[in-house]
Amino acid sequence: MIRVLLADDQPLVRSGIAMLLAAEPDIEVVGECGDGAEALASARRLRPDVVLMDVRMPGVDGVAATRAIAADDTGVRVLVLTTYHVDDAVRAALRAGASGFLLKDAVPAELTMAVRAVAAGEAWLDPAVTRSLLTEFAALGAQPGPAAAELARLTDRERQVLVQMAYGLSNAEIAARLHIGDATVKTHVGRVLMKLGLRDRAQAVAAAYRGGLMPPGG
């Protein structure tokens, strides 16, 4: 079972999401919170697999709560929920360690797919958000610093896998494109994250762009 904690200051939103997730045989909602402080305390107490986190809440907001959950390094992953496409709060949440981003107007199937993907250690970015973020990364170009030096530690195959991750491909799609097995891709992804000291694929995408692996324009 995938254990999910909901954090949103709107009770009706929480109730609607809880009902959708409760209908799935492999997902269990283990708690609901109305602010970031409560979300952090509940995440530490319940150790869910995924926290569905609204970025804008009273008191401690979703960004601060996400940063604290990521710092605990307990394996709890955060999927950010918001009504906005790309803004400073969303960027801050991703930098804070969120594993994905989902708009509140997403269809139910997207919600459940996102929860499953994040629970499995993959990133989930709404397509509209992905395009915006990748455009921003591409505009920045390669940046000098630790990212480029750390990328040099990767093998040629690991770099190939990282590039495909940066294009947003799933493990199965990477396997098909590189003509290798799914298990092999999973191993390479794990090694990339370990060598670069990253939590998940969302951070790997940023590292690929910072390190100059992606051509201008993505």
N, C-alpha and C positions, 0 to 999 in steps of 0.2 A: 504493500500500500504506500502511496505517496502522501505524506502528511503535510497539510497546508495550513498556514496561519494567515488570516486576513487582517489587514490594517488599513482602515479607511474611516474618516470622520463622519461619513454619511451612512446612517443605519440602513436605509433602504438599498443603497449600493451594496453594502456588505451582505444583506439578506439575499439579494438577487444573485450575487456571485456564489454564495454558499449553497443556494438551491441548485444552481447549475453544476457545481462541482460534486455535490452529494449524489447526483444522478449517475456519476461515473463509478464503475465497479472497482477501479484501482486508485481512487482518490478519496482521502478523508480530511475533512476540515476539523482541525483540532482546537481552534480558538479564533476569537474575533477581538479586534482592538480598535479604539477610536482615536489614538494618537501615537506618536513615535515613541514616547517613553514607555507606554504600555506594550507596544510592539517589541521593543528591545527586551523588556523584562520577560515577556511571554516567550520570546525566541530562546532566551537563555534557559527558561524553565522547561519548555516543552520540546526543544530541539526539533522543530519541524524540518522537513526536507526543503520546503519552499515557503518564503514569506511573500505574499502579494501585497505590495507596499504602495500606498498613495504617496505622492511626493509632497503634496501640500496638506498639512494637518496642523491643528493648533498646538502650541507649546513646542515640543521637540518634533521637527518636521521629518519627512521621510528620508531626506538626504542624510541628516545627522544620524538617524536610526540605522540606515543602511551602512554608513561608515563604521558605526560601533559594532554591528553584527559581523561585518567583514573582518574587523580587527580581532574579534573573538576567535576567528579561525576554527570554528567548530564544524564547518561543512554545511552550515545553513546558507541557502542561496536566496537571493532577493530578486523578484520579478517586479519591476516598477509599473504602476498603473497611473495613468494621467489622462486628462481630457485634452492635453496639448500635444502637438507633434514634436517639435524640437525647440527647446528654450534652455535658458541657463540652468534651471532646476533639473531638467532631464540630463544635461551634460554632466552636472555636478553629481547626480546619482550614479551615473555610469562610472565616473572617475572614483567615486566612493567605494565601488566594488559591486554594483548591481550586475546581475548576470543577464538581464534582458529588460525589454521595454515593451509595454503593450498599451494601446489606446483603450479607453473605457468604452468606446463605441465599437470595439471588435466584436465579431460574431462569436457565439458560444464555442464553435469548433476551434476557433483560433485560441481562445482562452485555454481550453483543455490541452491543445497541442503545445502551447507555450509552457504550461505547467509541467507537462511530461518532458519537454526538451530541457528545461532548466534543471529539473530534478535529475536528469541523466548527465548533467555536467556540460550541456551545450548552451550556447548563447541564443537568445531569441530577441530579434529586433523587428519591429513592425516595418514592412517594406518601405513605406514612405519615410520613416525615420532613418532606415539604413541608407537610402539614397542621399538624404541630407547630410548625414554624418560622414559618409564616405567622400562626398564632395568636399566637405570641410577638411578632412584628412589629406585629400589629394592636393588641395590648395596650399596646405602647409608645406608639402614636400618633405624630403628627408631632413631630419634635424640632427645635428651633431650631439653626441652624448652617449650615455650608457646603452641606449637601445641598440644602436648600430653595432657597438662592440659585442654585446651579448648575442646578437644574431649570428655573429661569426662563429659561435660555438656550435651552431646547428649543422648537421650533415646536409648534403645536397638534397636528399629525399625529404628530410624534415623541413627544409626551406620550401620545397615544392608544396608540401602539405600545408604549411603556414600560408602560402600565397592563396591556395584554394580556399582556406578558411576565411581569408580576408575578402574573398569574393562572395562569401556568404554560403558556400556549399556545405551540405550535410556530410556526415561520414560516408554514407552510401554513395552520394554523388562524387565525392573525392575518389573513392575506390574505383568507380566506373571510369572516371577521367584519367586516373593514373594507372589503371589496369592492375590493381592490387586488391587484396582481400579486405573486407570490412574490419576484421580483427587487426590486421596490419595497420590500417589507418588509425584505429583507436590507440594502438601502441605508439605510433608516431605523434599523435596529438598529445598524449600524456607526456611524452618526452619533451616536446616543444614547451608545454606549460611548465614542466619541472625545470628545464634548463634556463628559461627566461624568468622564472619566479613569478608566474602569473596564476591567477585564480581560475580563469575560464577563457572561453573563446572570445568573449567581448573584449577583454584586455589584449588578447592576441592580435585582433584586428588592428587596434591602435598601434601596437608594437610593430606590425608589418609596415604600416604607413610611416611611422616615425623613423624606422630603420631604412627606409628607401627601397623596400622590396617591391612596392607597387608603383607602376608607371604613373606619370602625371595624368590626371583625369580619371584614375581608377581603372 
